[in-house]
């Protein structure tokens, strides 16, 4: 074989350069990947992202959404075109999970063969119900691939070439020939998917730049119109920064009864043609003095999160986060500041799963840390398991009644629909960032004075006067927020209030707290500018 790429492709078939010990690193990655991708919320969000991604990078003409729904329908009814697509090697069965694992793929094939002889429509066990859901999951996964395949056929390509186009939309089976890359692809969740997404985007722009820019410009124009439409809406302005960058937001109406609809953005395409123009327009029309600084900060955050590939294997990542007491995704401590001085078994908040609190009381383990480990290893599936365990624990332990659920508390729908009032805002995050900087400067001055270094303390005061003033202003609001948080905790532990009364009272206090954050940020920024 004289073709290097052909040689590498042949040599990589059934490659097993790491041996059996690789299971120690690959199994935790599979747990999280399965726990995330098997959930309906992820499937629906991924369907939305894939639809726009396919529209931009496809070489052929696609009708966004319409073509995807047609592809999903053909998959569900086992259309001849779907089987032709699969037979040509273009489709994926549980692509995120089994794409580059021959042994797991073999198990999937054997499981499909064992289904023969059963009544296809009968769901008579949890296993059969899971099988039916996986059928729907695969229809969603292959919907846009089949749409690309159909578009290629319509453009005059042969079936094999069309199948390649469909698979090439996001080829999970590609893992390169480098040993280090193969190791990372098999041990780091979504690492390979992120790399392949970027690779496909760059190729799409290179292979057909004119179509790429025209399609991307269509999304950009829609994003600009969307930003201008929401420019004067305080509900949009108050959204957390991450929420703006990861979703498109719409409201059904005005007032307390309005529902907040969130549509997930595709990662690479959404950032380039959606978030960048949205943030630029927002900065241009903003009257805030730090609008330019906020724009640059959001660009840095997006570049880091969209294009960053964390190389830490899933086997050790959650444990290392516990050791460092930091959730690397949110950047927040796992054990909150209010709980860090407590015995491990009492490190929880009113929002910690009751099953974890019960486990902590019985074992002495930190509920916050155990909850993080389960979520980090199993994703939303782990959270679902803890919620089910809560229902059992509430009947065995004497826990106070849980506040009535809001729409955003329900699985699946809560990812896309939110209820008023919001539980957080950009001002909450901004306040803690501003207050932390101000508190650090203030405490440093006090420490220098206690140590007798008055001259250095005086210099620091002159240099960081805005922070010192900001601390005095922020501390008043901090104390007010602490009182509100205490009231919220008292509502949670109340044994006299009904779940509905608890929900109403918590929502009222949440509005008060968000108002305090907003006033605090504006006051601290005004003091700094003066």
PLY file of the C-alpha trace (Angstrom):
ply
format ascii 1.0
element vertex 530
property float x
property float y
property float z
element edge 529
property int vertex1
property int vertex2
end_header
0.00 0.00 0.00
1.61 3.23 -1.16
-1.21 5.62 -0.19
-0.46 6.82 3.34
-4.08 7.73 4.16
-5.34 4.35 2.88
-2.66 2.58 4.91
-3.65 4.47 8.09
-7.32 3.67 7.47
-6.62 -0.05 7.04
-4.28 -0.17 10.03
-6.86 1.49 12.29
-9.52 -1.20 11.72
-10.07 -2.98 15.05
-7.02 -1.22 16.44
-6.50 -2.02 20.12
-3.28 -0.28 21.01
-4.26 0.39 24.63
-5.27 -3.11 25.76
-7.89 -4.10 28.34
-6.87 -1.45 30.85
-8.45 1.14 28.55
-11.84 0.08 29.95
-10.88 1.78 33.22
-10.79 5.10 31.33
-13.43 4.51 28.65
-16.27 3.20 30.85
-16.76 6.44 32.88
-16.76 8.38 29.62
-19.46 6.04 28.29
-21.52 6.50 31.49
-21.64 10.28 31.08
-22.12 10.18 27.32
-25.03 7.77 27.69
-26.49 9.70 30.63
-26.51 12.92 28.61
-27.44 11.73 25.11
-30.21 9.33 26.11
-32.34 12.09 27.64
-35.17 13.66 25.60
-33.97 17.15 26.48
-30.58 16.56 24.88
-32.13 14.88 21.84
-34.47 17.80 21.15
-31.72 20.37 21.70
-29.34 18.43 19.48
-32.00 18.18 16.77
-32.27 21.99 16.73
-28.50 22.46 16.63
-27.95 19.84 13.92
-30.68 21.38 11.75
-28.93 24.76 11.49
-25.46 23.19 11.34
-26.56 20.99 8.41
-28.14 23.96 6.65
-24.89 25.95 6.73
-22.27 23.28 6.00
-24.19 21.08 3.53
-23.05 21.27 -0.09
-26.64 20.85 -1.32
-29.87 22.75 -0.91
-31.72 22.04 2.35
-34.88 23.52 3.78
-34.17 24.07 7.48
-36.52 22.24 9.86
-38.76 20.93 7.05
-36.08 18.62 5.62
-35.09 17.49 9.13
-38.66 16.55 10.09
-39.03 14.63 6.83
-35.82 12.77 7.60
-37.01 11.88 11.10
-40.36 10.65 9.75
-38.68 8.42 7.16
-36.47 6.96 9.86
-39.38 6.17 12.19
-41.43 4.42 9.49
-38.39 2.50 8.19
-38.63 4.08 4.75
-36.69 2.34 1.97
-34.53 5.44 1.62
-33.51 5.12 5.28
-32.43 1.50 4.80
-30.51 2.45 1.67
-28.79 5.17 3.68
-27.84 2.71 6.44
-26.76 0.01 3.99
-24.38 2.49 2.39
-22.78 3.16 5.79
-24.07 6.68 6.27
-26.11 6.36 9.48
-25.27 6.05 13.16
-26.97 3.95 15.82
-26.30 5.77 19.13
-23.54 7.68 17.38
-22.09 9.47 20.41
-21.85 6.22 22.34
-20.80 3.43 19.97
-19.20 5.17 17.00
-15.61 3.96 17.50
-16.10 0.87 19.68
-16.41 -2.32 17.59
-17.38 -4.53 20.57
-20.22 -2.22 21.59
-21.37 -1.90 17.99
-21.48 -5.70 17.78
-23.70 -5.83 20.87
-26.07 -3.31 19.28
-26.30 -5.42 16.11
-26.97 -8.59 18.11
-29.64 -6.81 20.17
-31.35 -5.67 16.97
-31.28 -9.23 15.63
-32.82 -10.58 18.85
-35.81 -8.29 18.36
-36.96 -10.36 15.38
-40.00 -12.47 16.18
-41.53 -10.02 18.67
-44.52 -7.80 18.04
-42.97 -4.53 17.01
-45.58 -2.29 18.58
-45.92 -4.03 21.95
-44.27 -2.36 24.94
-44.50 -4.93 27.72
-41.39 -4.21 29.83
-39.04 -1.38 30.78
-36.49 -2.87 28.38
-38.95 -2.72 25.48
-39.88 0.84 26.43
-36.18 1.76 26.37
-35.87 0.08 22.95
-38.75 2.18 21.62
-37.17 5.35 22.98
-33.85 4.43 21.39
-35.69 4.05 18.07
-36.98 7.60 18.45
-33.53 8.75 19.56
-31.94 7.28 16.45
-34.61 8.90 14.28
-33.66 12.26 15.77
-29.94 11.51 15.42
-30.26 10.52 11.74
-32.95 13.04 10.73
-30.58 15.67 9.36
-28.20 13.05 7.98
-31.03 11.54 5.96
-32.06 15.04 4.85
-28.51 15.67 3.57
-28.52 12.22 1.89
-31.82 12.99 0.15
-30.59 16.44 -0.96
-27.44 14.85 -2.42
-29.55 12.30 -4.32
-31.72 15.11 -5.68
-28.55 16.90 -6.82
-27.59 13.90 -8.96
-25.06 12.12 -6.75
-24.96 8.35 -6.47
-26.17 6.57 -3.35
-22.69 5.86 -2.03
-21.59 9.47 -2.50
-24.86 10.70 -0.96
-24.39 8.40 2.04
-20.92 9.85 2.52
-22.43 13.36 2.55
-24.93 12.32 5.23
-22.31 10.67 7.39
-19.89 13.54 6.86
-22.33 15.96 8.52
-20.71 14.81 11.78
-18.66 11.63 11.54
-18.28 10.22 15.06
-16.27 7.25 13.78
-13.34 9.47 12.79
-10.70 9.42 15.51
-7.50 10.17 13.63
-4.37 8.05 13.55
-2.47 9.65 16.43
-2.24 7.56 19.60
-2.79 10.55 21.93
-5.85 11.70 19.99
-7.33 8.18 20.01
-6.82 8.04 23.77
-8.58 11.37 24.30
-11.43 10.42 21.94
-12.11 7.28 23.98
-11.75 8.81 27.45
-12.96 12.44 27.30
-16.74 12.92 26.83
-17.70 14.77 23.62
-14.05 15.55 22.86
-14.19 13.88 19.46
-17.62 15.36 18.65
-16.31 18.85 19.38
-13.23 18.36 17.20
-15.22 16.83 14.34
-17.73 19.70 14.53
-14.96 22.29 14.14
-13.28 20.23 11.42
-16.52 19.98 9.44
-17.24 23.69 9.84
-13.83 24.72 8.50
-14.14 22.28 5.60
-17.61 23.57 4.79
-16.27 27.13 4.63
-13.28 26.07 2.54
-15.06 23.79 0.07
-17.95 26.11 -0.76
-17.23 29.56 0.73
-19.93 31.34 -1.25
-22.77 29.06 -0.10
-21.33 28.99 3.43
-21.37 32.78 3.71
-24.81 33.18 2.09
-26.40 30.66 4.46
-24.52 32.03 7.45
-25.59 35.57 6.52
-29.22 34.49 6.58
-28.77 33.35 10.19
-26.87 36.57 10.97
-29.66 38.79 9.64
-32.20 36.85 11.69
-29.95 37.20 14.77
-29.66 40.99 14.27
-33.46 41.31 13.89
-33.90 39.17 17.00
-31.54 41.39 19.03
-33.27 44.59 17.92
-36.65 43.06 18.71
-35.55 42.30 22.29
-33.44 45.47 22.74
-35.99 47.28 24.93
-37.26 44.23 26.80
-36.01 44.18 30.40
-36.62 40.44 30.58
-34.00 39.96 27.85
-31.60 42.49 29.36
-31.76 40.75 32.74
-30.93 37.27 31.39
-27.70 35.73 32.59
-24.82 36.13 30.17
-24.47 32.37 29.56
-28.19 32.07 28.86
-27.97 34.72 26.13
-24.98 33.02 24.53
-26.37 29.47 24.54
-30.06 30.06 23.68
-32.38 32.27 21.65
-35.13 33.69 23.86
-38.78 34.53 23.25
-41.73 35.28 25.53
-45.38 34.39 24.95
-46.66 37.72 26.30
-46.31 40.27 29.08
-46.64 40.01 32.83
-46.28 37.19 35.35
-48.12 34.61 33.23
-45.78 34.97 30.23
-43.78 31.86 29.42
-40.11 32.14 28.53
-39.19 29.99 25.50
-35.53 29.03 24.96
-34.23 27.66 21.64
-30.72 26.11 21.79
-28.10 27.61 19.51
-25.79 25.35 17.48
-22.32 25.58 18.93
-19.93 26.74 16.19
-22.46 28.14 13.69
-24.49 29.71 16.50
-21.47 31.50 17.90
-20.12 32.81 14.58
-23.39 33.87 12.95
-25.57 34.34 16.03
-23.79 35.34 19.23
-21.12 37.60 17.70
-23.56 39.91 15.84
-26.04 39.81 18.75
-23.41 40.87 21.26
-22.03 43.52 18.89
-25.48 45.09 18.36
-26.17 44.90 22.10
-22.89 46.70 22.89
-23.59 49.39 20.27
-27.03 50.25 21.67
-26.13 49.84 25.35
-25.93 52.95 27.51
-23.80 51.21 30.16
-20.28 52.51 30.57
-18.72 49.04 30.52
-20.58 47.78 27.41
-17.37 47.39 25.41
-15.64 45.54 28.22
-18.63 43.18 28.58
-18.56 42.48 24.82
-14.88 41.46 24.91
-15.44 39.37 28.01
-18.32 37.47 26.39
-16.26 36.86 23.25
-13.48 35.38 25.37
-15.95 33.18 27.28
-17.53 31.89 24.07
-14.19 31.18 22.39
-13.08 29.31 25.49
-16.26 27.24 25.81
-17.06 26.65 22.14
-13.53 25.83 20.98
-11.94 24.51 24.16
-11.32 20.76 24.48
-10.73 19.71 28.09
-8.15 16.88 27.91
-8.76 15.44 31.39
-10.15 11.86 31.18
-13.62 11.42 32.66
-12.29 8.76 35.07
-10.47 11.36 37.16
-12.12 14.68 36.25
-15.06 14.61 38.76
-12.74 13.43 41.55
-10.22 16.16 40.79
-13.04 18.73 40.90
-14.03 17.49 44.37
-10.40 17.76 45.49
-10.12 21.32 44.14
-13.70 22.20 45.24
-14.52 23.74 41.87
-17.07 22.86 39.22
-15.03 23.46 36.07
-18.16 23.98 33.94
-19.77 26.70 36.06
-16.61 27.98 37.77
-18.40 27.89 41.13
-17.33 26.02 44.29
-18.97 22.62 44.78
-19.39 23.24 48.50
-20.75 26.79 48.77
-19.08 29.42 50.92
-21.89 29.20 53.50
-21.25 25.44 53.98
-17.46 25.24 53.90
-17.10 25.54 57.68
-19.69 22.82 58.39
-19.28 19.11 59.10
-19.35 17.19 55.79
-22.76 15.58 56.45
-24.37 19.03 56.74
-22.90 20.55 53.58
-26.13 21.05 51.66
-28.60 23.76 50.64
-32.41 23.77 50.36
-31.92 22.77 46.70
-29.82 19.67 47.41
-31.57 16.38 46.64
-33.22 14.96 49.77
-31.84 11.53 48.95
-28.32 12.97 49.13
-29.09 14.68 52.44
-30.34 11.35 53.86
-27.23 9.60 52.53
-25.04 12.21 54.20
-26.74 11.71 57.55
-26.27 7.95 57.36
-22.69 7.90 56.05
-21.17 11.22 57.08
-20.38 12.06 53.46
-20.92 15.56 52.06
-24.29 15.66 50.22
-22.99 18.45 47.97
-19.95 16.42 46.93
-21.84 13.15 46.37
-24.51 14.98 44.35
-21.77 16.52 42.20
-20.09 13.14 41.62
-23.33 11.48 40.51
-24.15 14.38 38.18
-20.60 14.53 36.82
-20.43 10.80 36.06
-24.00 10.20 34.82
-25.26 13.62 33.67
-29.03 14.27 33.52
-29.69 10.54 33.94
-28.01 10.71 37.34
-30.09 13.74 38.29
-33.23 11.86 37.23
-32.21 8.89 39.42
-31.67 11.19 42.43
-35.10 12.78 41.84
-36.72 9.34 41.84
-34.82 8.48 45.03
-36.12 11.71 46.60
-39.69 10.43 46.24
-38.78 7.28 48.17
-36.76 9.11 50.83
-39.54 11.64 51.51
-41.79 8.76 52.55
-39.19 7.28 54.91
-37.67 10.40 56.45
-39.36 13.29 58.15
-38.56 15.96 55.56
-40.55 19.19 55.22
-42.85 19.43 52.21
-41.16 20.35 48.94
-42.33 23.59 47.27
-44.73 23.00 44.38
-42.97 22.55 41.06
-42.82 25.25 38.43
-42.83 24.50 34.71
-39.04 24.71 34.64
-38.77 22.01 37.34
-40.20 19.34 35.06
-37.79 17.12 33.08
-37.38 17.88 29.36
-39.83 20.80 29.17
-37.91 22.72 31.84
-34.93 22.99 29.52
-36.89 24.88 26.89
-39.65 26.67 28.85
-39.13 28.84 31.93
-41.61 30.50 34.26
-41.61 33.94 35.85
-39.92 35.11 37.95
-36.48 33.95 36.72
-34.31 32.28 39.32
-31.19 34.20 38.39
-30.03 37.12 36.26
-26.89 38.70 34.86
-26.92 41.11 37.81
-26.55 38.30 40.33
-23.37 37.11 38.64
-22.07 40.65 38.15
-22.69 41.53 41.79
-20.63 38.63 43.12
-17.79 39.41 40.72
-17.75 43.10 41.69
-18.21 42.40 45.39
-15.46 39.77 45.50
-12.92 42.17 43.97
-14.00 44.95 46.31
-13.99 42.66 49.38
-10.51 41.34 48.55
-9.14 44.90 48.30
-10.87 45.98 51.53
-9.70 42.92 53.51
-6.13 43.39 52.23
-6.10 46.97 53.53
-7.35 45.78 56.94
-4.72 43.03 57.07
-1.90 45.47 56.23
-3.05 47.82 59.00
-3.18 44.96 61.53
0.37 44.02 60.54
1.50 47.62 61.10
2.27 48.32 57.43
0.24 51.53 57.41
2.16 53.12 54.53
1.45 50.23 52.13
-2.16 50.17 53.28
-2.49 53.89 52.51
-0.98 53.36 49.04
-3.38 50.53 48.35
-6.33 52.67 49.42
-5.26 55.40 47.01
-4.75 52.87 44.22
-7.99 50.90 44.82
-10.24 53.67 46.15
-13.08 52.69 43.79
-12.99 49.13 45.12
-13.00 50.33 48.74
-16.04 52.53 48.08
-17.64 49.69 46.11
-17.21 47.35 49.06
-19.01 49.68 51.45
-21.91 50.01 49.01
-21.93 46.33 48.07
-21.75 45.15 51.69
-25.07 46.84 52.47
-26.72 44.94 49.64
-24.86 41.76 50.61
-26.36 41.89 54.08
-29.82 42.47 52.57
-29.38 39.50 50.23
-28.30 37.33 53.16
-31.53 38.17 54.97
-33.60 37.24 51.91
-31.69 33.96 51.51
-32.36 33.18 55.16
-36.07 33.79 54.62
-36.01 31.46 51.60
-34.32 28.75 53.69
-36.96 29.18 56.41
-39.71 28.72 53.84
-38.07 25.52 52.61
-37.87 24.00 56.11
-41.33 25.17 57.18
-43.64 22.37 58.34
-46.79 24.49 58.38
-46.83 25.92 54.86
-48.33 23.97 51.96
-46.24 23.28 48.82
-48.26 25.92 46.92
-47.74 28.51 49.67
-44.03 27.76 49.70
-43.80 28.20 45.94
-45.60 31.57 46.00
-43.48 32.87 48.88
-40.17 31.72 47.36
-41.06 33.35 44.04
-41.87 36.62 45.86
-38.55 36.54 47.75
-36.65 35.65 44.57
-38.02 38.79 42.88
-36.87 40.84 45.87
-33.40 39.31 45.71
-33.01 39.91 41.95
-34.09 43.53 42.44
-31.43 43.93 45.15
-28.75 42.52 42.83
-29.74 44.91 40.05
-29.72 47.95 42.33
-26.41 46.88 43.86
-24.64 46.53 40.51
-25.88 49.90 39.29
-24.84 51.58 42.57
-21.38 49.99 42.59
-20.74 50.85 38.92
-21.87 54.45 39.50
-19.50 54.75 42.47
-16.61 53.40 40.37
-17.27 55.80 37.50
-17.49 58.76 39.86
0 1
1 2
2 3
3 4
4 5
5 6
6 7
7 8
8 9
9 10
10 11
11 12
12 13
13 14
14 15
15 16
16 17
17 18
18 19
19 20
20 21
21 22
22 23
23 24
24 25
25 26
26 27
27 28
28 29
29 30
30 31
31 32
32 33
33 34
34 35
35 36
36 37
37 38
38 39
39 40
40 41
41 42
42 43
43 44
44 45
45 46
46 47
47 48
48 49
49 50
50 51
51 52
52 53
53 54
54 55
55 56
56 57
57 58
58 59
59 60
60 61
61 62
62 63
63 64
64 65
65 66
66 67
67 68
68 69
69 70
70 71
71 72
72 73
73 74
74 75
75 76
76 77
77 78
78 79
79 80
80 81
81 82
82 83
83 84
84 85
85 86
86 87
87 88
88 89
89 90
90 91
91 92
92 93
93 94
94 95
95 96
96 97
97 98
98 99
99 100
100 101
101 102
102 103
103 104
104 105
105 106
106 107
107 108
108 109
109 110
110 111
111 112
112 113
113 114
114 115
115 116
116 117
117 118
118 119
119 120
120 121
121 122
122 123
123 124
124 125
125 126
126 127
127 128
128 129
129 130
130 131
131 132
132 133
133 134
134 135
135 136
136 137
137 138
138 139
139 140
140 141
141 142
142 143
143 144
144 145
145 146
146 147
147 148
148 149
149 150
150 151
151 152
152 153
153 154
154 155
155 156
156 157
157 158
158 159
159 160
160 161
161 162
162 163
163 164
164 165
165 166
166 167
167 168
168 169
169 170
170 171
171 172
172 173
173 174
174 175
175 176
176 177
177 178
178 179
179 180
180 181
181 182
182 183
183 184
184 185
185 186
186 187
187 188
188 189
189 190
190 191
191 192
192 193
193 194
194 195
195 196
196 197
197 198
198 199
199 200
200 201
201 202
202 203
203 204
204 205
205 206
206 207
207 208
208 209
209 210
210 211
211 212
212 213
213 214
214 215
215 216
216 217
217 218
218 219
219 220
220 221
221 222
222 223
223 224
224 225
225 226
226 227
227 228
228 229
229 230
230 231
231 232
232 233
233 234
234 235
235 236
236 237
237 238
238 239
239 240
240 241
241 242
242 243
243 244
244 245
245 246
246 247
247 248
248 249
249 250
250 251
251 252
252 253
253 254
254 255
255 256
256 257
257 258
258 259
259 260
260 261
261 262
262 263
263 264
264 265
265 266
266 267
267 268
268 269
269 270
270 271
271 272
272 273
273 274
274 275
275 276
276 277
277 278
278 279
279 280
280 281
281 282
282 283
283 284
284 285
285 286
286 287
287 288
288 289
289 290
290 291
291 292
292 293
293 294
294 295
295 296
296 297
297 298
298 299
299 300
300 301
301 302
302 303
303 304
304 305
305 306
306 307
307 308
308 309
309 310
310 311
311 312
312 313
313 314
314 315
315 316
316 317
317 318
318 319
319 320
320 321
321 322
322 323
323 324
324 325
325 326
326 327
327 328
328 329
329 330
330 331
331 332
332 333
333 334
334 335
335 336
336 337
337 338
338 339
339 340
340 341
341 342
342 343
343 344
344 345
345 346
346 347
347 348
348 349
349 350
350 351
351 352
352 353
353 354
354 355
355 356
356 357
357 358
358 359
359 360
360 361
361 362
362 363
363 364
364 365
365 366
366 367
367 368
368 369
369 370
370 371
371 372
372 373
373 374
374 375
375 376
376 377
377 378
378 379
379 380
380 381
381 382
382 383
383 384
384 385
385 386
386 387
387 388
388 389
389 390
390 391
391 392
392 393
393 394
394 395
395 396
396 397
397 398
398 399
399 400
400 401
401 402
402 403
403 404
404 405
405 406
406 407
407 408
408 409
409 410
410 411
411 412
412 413
413 414
414 415
415 416
416 417
417 418
418 419
419 420
420 421
421 422
422 423
423 424
424 425
425 426
426 427
427 428
428 429
429 430
430 431
431 432
432 433
433 434
434 435
435 436
436 437
437 438
438 439
439 440
440 441
441 442
442 443
443 444
444 445
445 446
446 447
447 448
448 449
449 450
450 451
451 452
452 453
453 454
454 455
455 456
456 457
457 458
458 459
459 460
460 461
461 462
462 463
463 464
464 465
465 466
466 467
467 468
468 469
469 470
470 471
471 472
472 473
473 474
474 475
475 476
476 477
477 478
478 479
479 480
480 481
481 482
482 483
483 484
484 485
485 486
486 487
487 488
488 489
489 490
490 491
491 492
492 493
493 494
494 495
495 496
496 497
497 498
498 499
499 500
500 501
501 502
502 503
503 504
504 505
505 506
506 507
507 508
508 509
509 510
510 511
511 512
512 513
513 514
514 515
515 516
516 517
517 518
518 519
519 520
520 521
521 522
522 523
523 524
524 525
525 526
526 527
527 528
528 529
